[in-house]
Amino acid sequence: MPKLPRISSREAIRALERLGFEQVRQIGSHVVMKRETEEGEIGCVVPVHRELKVGTLSGILKQAQVTIEELIENL
């Protein structure tokens, strides 16, 4: 399993959009993103920061049900 890259929230949002997520709304410094699947709706919240901490990015990927490999391919 590759290490998580150090990326900004803008890069994370762009990668998630390439994976089929779309921005639903922004509340303050948090962007809410959702994607429709056969099982239902998957949502995640991305805080707007210059650089996301590794733990924060890991939590976003768990919410979004996205692997590290998928994220790196879509950066």
Backbone atoms as SQL, in Angstrom:
CREATE TABLE atoms (id INTEGER PRIMARY KEY, chain TEXT, resi INTEGER, resn TEXT, atom TEXT, x REAL, y REAL, z REAL);
INSERT INTO atoms VALUES
  (1, 'A', 1, 'MET', 'N', 0.849, -1.175, 0.000),
  (2, 'A', 1, 'MET', 'CA', 0.000, 0.000, 0.000),
  (3, 'A', 1, 'MET', 'C', 0.895, 1.240, 0.000),
  (4, 'A', 2, 'PRO', 'N', 0.676, 2.149, -0.960),
  (5, 'A', 2, 'PRO', 'CA', 1.519, 3.350, -1.017),
  (6, 'A', 2, 'PRO', 'C', 1.187, 4.324, 0.112),
  (7, 'A', 3, 'LYS', 'N', 2.121, 5.202, 0.383),
  (8, 'A', 3, 'LYS', 'CA', 1.911, 6.218, 1.405),
  (9, 'A', 3, 'LYS', 'C', 0.961, 7.285, 0.880),
  (10, 'A', 4, 'LEU', 'N', 0.259, 7.917, 1.794),
  (11, 'A', 4, 'LEU', 'CA', -0.635, 9.009, 1.412),
  (12, 'A', 4, 'LEU', 'C', 0.179, 10.227, 0.982),
  (13, 'A', 5, 'PRO', 'N', -0.185, 10.837, -0.129),
  (14, 'A', 5, 'PRO', 'CA', 0.545, 12.027, -0.564),
  (15, 'A', 5, 'PRO', 'C', 0.143, 13.249, 0.258),
  (16, 'A', 6, 'ARG', 'N', 1.006, 14.233, 0.308),
  (17, 'A', 6, 'ARG', 'CA', 0.693, 15.503, 0.969),
  (18, 'A', 6, 'ARG', 'C', 0.090, 16.416, -0.096),
  (19, 'A', 7, 'ILE', 'N', -1.218, 16.623, -0.031),
  (20, 'A', 7, 'ILE', 'CA', -1.899, 17.420, -1.046),
  (21, 'A', 7, 'ILE', 'C', -2.757, 18.488, -0.390),
  (22, 'A', 8, 'SER', 'N', -3.157, 19.466, -1.174),
  (23, 'A', 8, 'SER', 'CA', -4.044, 20.518, -0.672),
  (24, 'A', 8, 'SER', 'C', -5.484, 20.049, -0.800),
  (25, 'A', 9, 'SER', 'N', -6.384, 20.756, -0.160),
  (26, 'A', 9, 'SER', 'CA', -7.797, 20.407, -0.259),
  (27, 'A', 9, 'SER', 'C', -8.298, 20.594, -1.686),
  (28, 'A', 10, 'ARG', 'N', -7.779, 21.573, -2.398),
  (29, 'A', 10, 'ARG', 'CA', -8.190, 21.808, -3.792),
  (30, 'A', 10, 'ARG', 'C', -7.847, 20.594, -4.656),
  (31, 'A', 11, 'GLU', 'N', -6.644, 20.026, -4.448),
  (32, 'A', 11, 'GLU', 'CA', -6.245, 18.835, -5.206),
  (33, 'A', 11, 'GLU', 'C', -7.111, 17.634, -4.839),
  (34, 'A', 12, 'ALA', 'N', -7.457, 17.498, -3.560),
  (35, 'A', 12, 'ALA', 'CA', -8.309, 16.395, -3.117),
  (36, 'A', 12, 'ALA', 'C', -9.700, 16.515, -3.729),
  (37, 'A', 13, 'ILE', 'N', -10.249, 17.721, -3.737),
  (38, 'A', 13, 'ILE', 'CA', -11.574, 17.940, -4.315),
  (39, 'A', 13, 'ILE', 'C', -11.565, 17.614, -5.805),
  (40, 'A', 14, 'ARG', 'N', -10.534, 18.052, -6.517),
  (41, 'A', 14, 'ARG', 'CA', -10.425, 17.785, -7.959),
  (42, 'A', 14, 'ARG', 'C', -10.354, 16.277, -8.220),
  (43, 'A', 15, 'ALA', 'N', -9.563, 15.559, -7.416),
  (44, 'A', 15, 'ALA', 'CA', -9.438, 14.103, -7.585),
  (45, 'A', 15, 'ALA', 'C', -10.773, 13.408, -7.307),
  (46, 'A', 16, 'LEU', 'N', -11.482, 13.847, -6.269),
  (47, 'A', 16, 'LEU', 'CA', -12.781, 13.251, -5.955),
  (48, 'A', 16, 'LEU', 'C', -13.791, 13.531, -7.065),
  (49, 'A', 17, 'GLU', 'N', -13.729, 14.719, -7.660),
  (50, 'A', 17, 'GLU', 'CA', -14.629, 15.029, -8.773),
  (51, 'A', 17, 'GLU', 'C', -14.352, 14.111, -9.956),
  (52, 'A', 18, 'ARG', 'N', -13.100, 13.795, -10.203),
  (53, 'A', 18, 'ARG', 'CA', -12.745, 12.860, -11.287),
  (54, 'A', 18, 'ARG', 'C', -13.260, 11.458, -10.990),
  (55, 'A', 19, 'LEU', 'N', -13.453, 11.136, -9.719),
  (56, 'A', 19, 'LEU', 'CA', -13.977, 9.833, -9.319),
  (57, 'A', 19, 'LEU', 'C', -15.508, 9.810, -9.277),
  (58, 'A', 20, 'GLY', 'N', -16.159, 10.891, -9.694),
  (59, 'A', 20, 'GLY', 'CA', -17.616, 10.905, -9.768),
  (60, 'A', 20, 'GLY', 'C', -18.325, 11.674, -8.674),
  (61, 'A', 21, 'PHE', 'N', -17.584, 12.268, -7.747),
  (62, 'A', 21, 'PHE', 'CA', -18.207, 13.063, -6.696),
  (63, 'A', 21, 'PHE', 'C', -18.521, 14.453, -7.237),
  (64, 'A', 22, 'GLU', 'N', -19.527, 15.088, -6.660),
  (65, 'A', 22, 'GLU', 'CA', -19.805, 16.481, -7.004),
  (66, 'A', 22, 'GLU', 'C', -20.036, 17.277, -5.730),
  (67, 'A', 23, 'GLN', 'N', -19.678, 18.555, -5.806),
  (68, 'A', 23, 'GLN', 'CA', -19.837, 19.427, -4.647),
  (69, 'A', 23, 'GLN', 'C', -21.322, 19.723, -4.462),
  (70, 'A', 24, 'VAL', 'N', -21.815, 19.447, -3.265),
  (71, 'A', 24, 'VAL', 'CA', -23.215, 19.694, -2.958),
  (72, 'A', 24, 'VAL', 'C', -23.370, 21.083, -2.345),
  (73, 'A', 25, 'ARG', 'N', -22.494, 21.392, -1.387),
  (74, 'A', 25, 'ARG', 'CA', -22.548, 22.702, -0.735),
  (75, 'A', 25, 'ARG', 'C', -21.247, 22.947, 0.007),
  (76, 'A', 26, 'GLN', 'N', -21.081, 24.183, 0.428),
  (77, 'A', 26, 'GLN', 'CA', -19.931, 24.544, 1.249),
  (78, 'A', 26, 'GLN', 'C', -20.451, 25.299, 2.455),
  (79, 'A', 27, 'ILE', 'N', -20.067, 24.834, 3.615),
  (80, 'A', 27, 'ILE', 'CA', -20.450, 25.484, 4.860),
  (81, 'A', 27, 'ILE', 'C', -19.165, 25.970, 5.508),
  (82, 'A', 28, 'GLY', 'N', -18.930, 27.274, 5.475),
  (83, 'A', 28, 'GLY', 'CA', -17.704, 27.827, 6.029),
  (84, 'A', 28, 'GLY', 'C', -16.495, 27.295, 5.284),
  (85, 'A', 29, 'SER', 'N', -15.612, 26.602, 5.990),
  (86, 'A', 29, 'SER', 'CA', -14.399, 26.087, 5.355),
  (87, 'A', 29, 'SER', 'C', -14.489, 24.586, 5.089),
  (88, 'A', 30, 'HIS', 'N', -15.700, 24.046, 4.951),
  (89, 'A', 30, 'HIS', 'CA', -15.885, 22.625, 4.686),
  (90, 'A', 30, 'HIS', 'C', -16.752, 22.426, 3.447),
  (91, 'A', 31, 'VAL', 'N', -16.245, 21.629, 2.501),
  (92, 'A', 31, 'VAL', 'CA', -16.967, 21.322, 1.268),
  (93, 'A', 31, 'VAL', 'C', -17.586, 19.934, 1.417),
  (94, 'A', 32, 'VAL', 'N', -18.889, 19.846, 1.177),
  (95, 'A', 32, 'VAL', 'CA', -19.606, 18.573, 1.242),
  (96, 'A', 32, 'VAL', 'C', -19.730, 18.027, -0.176),
  (97, 'A', 33, 'MET', 'N', -19.277, 16.773, -0.365),
  (98, 'A', 33, 'MET', 'CA', -19.296, 16.145, -1.687),
  (99, 'A', 33, 'MET', 'C', -20.085, 14.839, -1.608),
  (100, 'A', 34, 'LYS', 'N', -20.804, 14.511, -2.707),
  (101, 'A', 34, 'LYS', 'CA', -21.595, 13.285, -2.738),
  (102, 'A', 34, 'LYS', 'C', -21.465, 12.598, -4.078),
  (103, 'A', 35, 'ARG', 'N', -21.716, 11.275, -4.063),
  (104, 'A', 35, 'ARG', 'CA', -21.720, 10.470, -5.286),
  (105, 'A', 35, 'ARG', 'C', -22.817, 9.427, -5.157),
  (106, 'A', 36, 'GLU', 'N', -23.567, 9.228, -6.231),
  (107, 'A', 36, 'GLU', 'CA', -24.608, 8.201, -6.269),
  (108, 'A', 36, 'GLU', 'C', -23.999, 6.866, -6.674),
  (109, 'A', 37, 'THR', 'N', -24.360, 5.798, -5.966),
  (110, 'A', 37, 'THR', 'CA', -23.931, 4.449, -6.307),
  (111, 'A', 37, 'THR', 'C', -25.157, 3.548, -6.318),
  (112, 'A', 38, 'GLU', 'N', -24.961, 2.302, -6.716),
  (113, 'A', 38, 'GLU', 'CA', -26.062, 1.348, -6.716),
  (114, 'A', 38, 'GLU', 'C', -26.574, 1.083, -5.298),
  (115, 'A', 39, 'GLU', 'N', -25.658, 1.110, -4.326),
  (116, 'A', 39, 'GLU', 'CA', -26.036, 0.853, -2.925),
  (117, 'A', 39, 'GLU', 'C', -26.685, 2.059, -2.265),
  (118, 'A', 40, 'GLY', 'N', -26.507, 3.238, -2.834),
  (119, 'A', 40, 'GLY', 'CA', -27.050, 4.457, -2.241),
  (120, 'A', 40, 'GLY', 'C', -26.120, 5.630, -2.466),
  (121, 'A', 41, 'GLU', 'N', -26.230, 6.594, -1.591),
  (122, 'A', 41, 'GLU', 'CA', -25.438, 7.816, -1.719),
  (123, 'A', 41, 'GLU', 'C', -24.227, 7.755, -0.797),
  (124, 'A', 42, 'ILE', 'N', -23.061, 8.137, -1.335),
  (125, 'A', 42, 'ILE', 'CA', -21.835, 8.207, -0.534),
  (126, 'A', 42, 'ILE', 'C', -21.463, 9.671, -0.403),
  (127, 'A', 43, 'GLY', 'N', -21.192, 10.115, 0.813),
  (128, 'A', 43, 'GLY', 'CA', -20.826, 11.510, 1.036),
  (129, 'A', 43, 'GLY', 'C', -19.536, 11.626, 1.819),
  (130, 'A', 44, 'CYS', 'N', -18.875, 12.756, 1.642),
  (131, 'A', 44, 'CYS', 'CA', -17.681, 13.036, 2.422),
  (132, 'A', 44, 'CYS', 'C', -17.541, 14.546, 2.587),
  (133, 'A', 45, 'VAL', 'N', -16.797, 14.934, 3.604),
  (134, 'A', 45, 'VAL', 'CA', -16.582, 16.342, 3.914),
  (135, 'A', 45, 'VAL', 'C', -15.087, 16.628, 3.806),
  (136, 'A', 46, 'VAL', 'N', -14.745, 17.659, 3.003),
  (137, 'A', 46, 'VAL', 'CA', -13.344, 18.026, 2.810),
  (138, 'A', 46, 'VAL', 'C', -13.120, 19.412, 3.408),
  (139, 'A', 47, 'PRO', 'N', -12.272, 19.541, 4.445),
  (140, 'A', 47, 'PRO', 'CA', -11.965, 20.865, 4.973),
  (141, 'A', 47, 'PRO', 'C', -11.043, 21.612, 4.015),
  (142, 'A', 48, 'VAL', 'N', -11.263, 22.901, 3.869),
  (143, 'A', 48, 'VAL', 'CA', -10.462, 23.708, 2.948),
  (144, 'A', 48, 'VAL', 'C', -9.217, 24.195, 3.686),
  (145, 'A', 49, 'HIS', 'N', -8.070, 23.561, 3.360),
  (146, 'A', 49, 'HIS', 'CA', -6.777, 23.910, 3.941),
  (147, 'A', 49, 'HIS', 'C', -5.721, 23.905, 2.849),
  (148, 'A', 50, 'ARG', 'N', -4.615, 24.605, 3.084),
  (149, 'A', 50, 'ARG', 'CA', -3.517, 24.583, 2.107),
  (150, 'A', 50, 'ARG', 'C', -2.945, 23.191, 1.956),
  (151, 'A', 51, 'GLU', 'N', -2.768, 22.501, 3.073),
  (152, 'A', 51, 'GLU', 'CA', -2.247, 21.136, 3.039),
  (153, 'A', 51, 'GLU', 'C', -3.026, 20.305, 4.044),
  (154, 'A', 52, 'LEU', 'N', -3.575, 19.177, 3.563),
  (155, 'A', 52, 'LEU', 'CA', -4.326, 18.287, 4.435),
  (156, 'A', 52, 'LEU', 'C', -3.363, 17.384, 5.197),
  (157, 'A', 53, 'LYS', 'N', -3.613, 17.206, 6.469),
  (158, 'A', 53, 'LYS', 'CA', -2.798, 16.285, 7.257),
  (159, 'A', 53, 'LYS', 'C', -3.124, 14.858, 6.822),
  (160, 'A', 54, 'VAL', 'N', -2.174, 13.962, 7.044),
  (161, 'A', 54, 'VAL', 'CA', -2.315, 12.582, 6.586),
  (162, 'A', 54, 'VAL', 'C', -3.548, 11.925, 7.210),
  (163, 'A', 55, 'GLY', 'N', -3.767, 12.140, 8.488),
  (164, 'A', 55, 'GLY', 'CA', -4.929, 11.554, 9.165),
  (165, 'A', 55, 'GLY', 'C', -6.239, 12.096, 8.634),
  (166, 'A', 56, 'THR', 'N', -6.270, 13.384, 8.320),
  (167, 'A', 56, 'THR', 'CA', -7.468, 14.005, 7.766),
  (168, 'A', 56, 'THR', 'C', -7.767, 13.423, 6.390),
  (169, 'A', 57, 'LEU', 'N', -6.748, 13.309, 5.551),
  (170, 'A', 57, 'LEU', 'CA', -6.928, 12.748, 4.215),
  (171, 'A', 57, 'LEU', 'C', -7.369, 11.284, 4.304),
  (172, 'A', 58, 'SER', 'N', -6.819, 10.545, 5.239),
  (173, 'A', 58, 'SER', 'CA', -7.209, 9.151, 5.435),
  (174, 'A', 58, 'SER', 'C', -8.693, 9.060, 5.805),
  (175, 'A', 59, 'GLY', 'N', -9.157, 9.948, 6.673),
  (176, 'A', 59, 'GLY', 'CA', -10.570, 9.975, 7.060),
  (177, 'A', 59, 'GLY', 'C', -11.480, 10.319, 5.896),
  (178, 'A', 60, 'ILE', 'N', -11.048, 11.253, 5.053),
  (179, 'A', 60, 'ILE', 'CA', -11.829, 11.631, 3.873),
  (180, 'A', 60, 'ILE', 'C', -11.970, 10.426, 2.946),
  (181, 'A', 61, 'LEU', 'N', -10.874, 9.695, 2.730),
  (182, 'A', 61, 'LEU', 'CA', -10.906, 8.536, 1.847),
  (183, 'A', 61, 'LEU', 'C', -11.798, 7.428, 2.404),
  (184, 'A', 62, 'LYS', 'N', -11.807, 7.247, 3.730),
  (185, 'A', 62, 'LYS', 'CA', -12.690, 6.247, 4.336),
  (186, 'A', 62, 'LYS', 'C', -14.152, 6.634, 4.149),
  (187, 'A', 63, 'GLN', 'N', -14.471, 7.912, 4.370),
  (188, 'A', 63, 'GLN', 'CA', -15.844, 8.382, 4.157),
  (189, 'A', 63, 'GLN', 'C', -16.272, 8.177, 2.715),
  (190, 'A', 64, 'ALA', 'N', -15.371, 8.474, 1.784),
  (191, 'A', 64, 'ALA', 'CA', -15.683, 8.422, 0.358),
  (192, 'A', 64, 'ALA', 'C', -15.572, 7.004, -0.200),
  (193, 'A', 65, 'GLN', 'N', -15.076, 6.052, 0.595),
  (194, 'A', 65, 'GLN', 'CA', -14.866, 4.677, 0.156),
  (195, 'A', 65, 'GLN', 'C', -13.978, 4.630, -1.089),
  (196, 'A', 66, 'VAL', 'N', -12.859, 5.361, -1.013),
  (197, 'A', 66, 'VAL', 'CA', -11.890, 5.461, -2.106),
  (198, 'A', 66, 'VAL', 'C', -10.555, 4.942, -1.588),
  (199, 'A', 67, 'THR', 'N', -9.854, 4.168, -2.410),
  (200, 'A', 67, 'THR', 'CA', -8.538, 3.668, -2.018),
  (201, 'A', 67, 'THR', 'C', -7.460, 4.713, -2.307),
  (202, 'A', 68, 'ILE', 'N', -6.302, 4.531, -1.690),
  (203, 'A', 68, 'ILE', 'CA', -5.180, 5.418, -1.907),
  (204, 'A', 68, 'ILE', 'C', -4.755, 5.375, -3.376),
  (205, 'A', 69, 'GLU', 'N', -4.754, 4.162, -3.953),
  (206, 'A', 69, 'GLU', 'CA', -4.368, 4.006, -5.354),
  (207, 'A', 69, 'GLU', 'C', -5.285, 4.799, -6.278),
  (208, 'A', 70, 'GLU', 'N', -6.613, 4.731, -6.016),
  (209, 'A', 70, 'GLU', 'CA', -7.565, 5.483, -6.843),
  (210, 'A', 70, 'GLU', 'C', -7.317, 6.987, -6.733),
  (211, 'A', 71, 'LEU', 'N', -7.030, 7.447, -5.509),
  (212, 'A', 71, 'LEU', 'CA', -6.753, 8.871, -5.312),
  (213, 'A', 71, 'LEU', 'C', -5.514, 9.293, -6.105),
  (214, 'A', 72, 'ILE', 'N', -4.437, 8.519, -5.984),
  (215, 'A', 72, 'ILE', 'CA', -3.177, 8.881, -6.656),
  (216, 'A', 72, 'ILE', 'C', -3.361, 8.879, -8.174),
  (217, 'A', 73, 'GLU', 'N', -4.127, 7.925, -8.719),
  (218, 'A', 73, 'GLU', 'CA', -4.370, 7.882, -10.163),
  (219, 'A', 73, 'GLU', 'C', -5.106, 9.110, -10.668),
  (220, 'A', 74, 'ASN', 'N', -5.939, 9.707, -9.813),
  (221, 'A', 74, 'ASN', 'CA', -6.781, 10.828, -10.228),
  (222, 'A', 74, 'ASN', 'C', -6.261, 12.191, -9.807),
  (223, 'A', 75, 'LEU', 'N', -5.043, 12.257, -9.293),
  (224, 'A', 75, 'LEU', 'CA', -4.456, 13.559, -8.938),
  (225, 'A', 75, 'LEU', 'C', -4.033, 14.298, -10.184);
